[in-house]
């Protein structure tokens, strides 16, 4: 007998990108990041720590010109962006129901 094929997932790149199923703004998160949100949030927090350290070191040893302040602001802005995305990932991970 022929068994019914219940494979309804879209094929190709679009099908790969939509698994696991996500809604709304969560679709912009890459699938490999979405599957392990807490781990990627930890990586982003570590990256923010490194960027903050680079900003402090640049400010401490860079001199007293606008180039030093510009690099410091860049490093600290990137660190703030990393922390905000990590917070967003943790918020999503906390709101998801437990998987079975």
C-alpha positions as CSV (number, residue, x, y, z in Angstrom):
1,X,0.0,0.0,0.0
2,X,1.0,3.5,-0.6
3,X,1.5,5.5,2.6
4,X,0.4,9.1,2.8
5,X,3.3,11.6,2.6
6,X,2.8,14.1,5.4
7,X,5.8,16.2,4.5
8,X,4.2,19.6,4.2
9,X,7.3,21.7,4.9
10,X,8.3,24.0,2.0
11,X,11.3,22.9,0.0
12,X,14.5,24.9,-0.8
13,X,16.0,27.8,1.0
14,X,12.7,29.2,2.2
15,X,11.8,25.9,3.8
16,X,15.1,25.7,5.6
17,X,14.8,29.3,6.9
18,X,11.3,28.8,8.2
19,X,12.2,25.8,10.4
20,X,11.6,26.0,13.4
21,X,8.4,27.9,12.9
22,X,8.5,31.4,14.2
23,X,6.2,34.4,14.2
24,X,6.5,38.1,13.7
25,X,9.9,39.8,14.2
26,X,11.4,36.5,15.4
27,X,11.7,35.5,11.8
28,X,14.8,37.7,11.4
29,X,16.7,35.5,13.8
30,X,18.8,32.9,12.0
31,X,17.5,29.3,12.5
32,X,20.7,28.1,14.1
33,X,20.6,31.0,16.5
34,X,16.9,30.5,17.2
35,X,17.4,26.8,18.1
36,X,19.9,27.7,20.8
37,X,18.9,31.2,22.1
38,X,20.4,31.0,25.5
39,X,23.8,29.8,24.2
40,X,23.9,32.6,21.6
41,X,22.8,35.1,24.3
42,X,25.8,34.0,26.3
43,X,28.1,34.4,23.3
44,X,26.7,37.9,22.7
45,X,27.2,38.9,26.3
46,X,30.9,37.7,26.2
47,X,31.4,39.7,23.0
48,X,29.9,42.8,24.7
49,X,32.4,42.3,27.5
50,X,35.3,42.1,25.1
51,X,34.0,45.2,23.2
52,X,33.6,47.1,26.5
53,X,37.2,46.2,27.5
54,X,38.4,47.4,24.1
55,X,36.6,50.7,24.6
56,X,38.1,51.2,28.1
57,X,41.6,50.3,26.9
58,X,41.3,52.6,23.9
59,X,40.1,55.4,26.1
60,X,42.9,54.8,28.7
61,X,45.8,54.5,26.3
62,X,44.6,56.2,23.1
63,X,45.5,59.8,23.8
64,X,43.5,62.9,23.9
65,X,42.1,63.4,20.4
66,X,38.8,62.8,18.6
67,X,40.0,59.7,16.9
68,X,40.4,58.0,20.3
69,X,37.0,59.1,21.4
70,X,35.4,58.0,18.2
71,X,36.9,54.5,18.5
72,X,35.8,54.3,22.1
73,X,32.2,55.4,21.2
74,X,32.2,52.8,18.4
75,X,33.3,50.0,20.7
76,X,30.8,50.9,23.4
77,X,27.9,51.3,21.0
78,X,28.6,47.9,19.6
79,X,28.7,46.5,23.1
80,X,25.4,48.1,23.9
81,X,23.9,46.6,20.7
82,X,25.2,43.1,21.7
83,X,23.7,43.4,25.2
84,X,20.4,44.5,23.8
85,X,20.2,41.6,21.3
86,X,21.2,39.2,24.1
87,X,18.5,40.5,26.3
88,X,16.0,40.1,23.5
89,X,17.1,36.5,22.9
90,X,16.8,35.7,26.7
91,X,13.3,37.3,26.7
92,X,12.2,35.1,23.8
93,X,13.8,32.0,25.4
94,X,12.0,32.7,28.6
95,X,8.6,33.2,27.0
96,X,8.7,30.0,24.9
97,X,6.9,27.0,26.2
98,X,9.0,24.1,27.3
99,X,9.7,21.7,24.4
100,X,8.9,18.0,24.6
